[in-house]
Amino acid sequence: MGSNKTSRGGGATASPCARLRAAYHDCFNRWYSEKFSKGQWDKEECVAEWDKYRACLAQHLEDKHLRRILLEAEDSPYFVKDDASSPADRDGTTHQ
C-alpha cells in the first residue's frame, strides 16, 4: 500500500521499466507455451513488447549514466568476452 514494492521478484523495488518487462515476459511466456512448444511460431511475435522494454532500459541506463560505465567496462582487460573467434576457440589452446 503506497509502497514502491512489487509482488514479483521477491519484493524488489519497482524499476521504471517493470510494467514493460512484465508485458514482454507475459507475451513471451504465452508465445512459448501456446506456439513455440507446439512447433507453430512466428519470429515477429512479441517484437513490439521487446522493443518498448529495450528502449526503456536504454533510456534508464542513459539517465543514470550507466551506459557509459558499461561501455568502459567492455574495454577493461578484466571483461570476459564470449567470442567464438578467439584464438583459444580456433586452435583448441588457451592463451594466457
Secondary structure, 3 states (H helix, E strand, C coil): CCCCECCHHHCCECCCCHHHHHHHHHHHHHHHHHCHHHCCCCCCCCHHHHHHHHHHHHHHHHHCCHHHHHHHHHCCCCCCCCCCCCHHHHHCCCCC
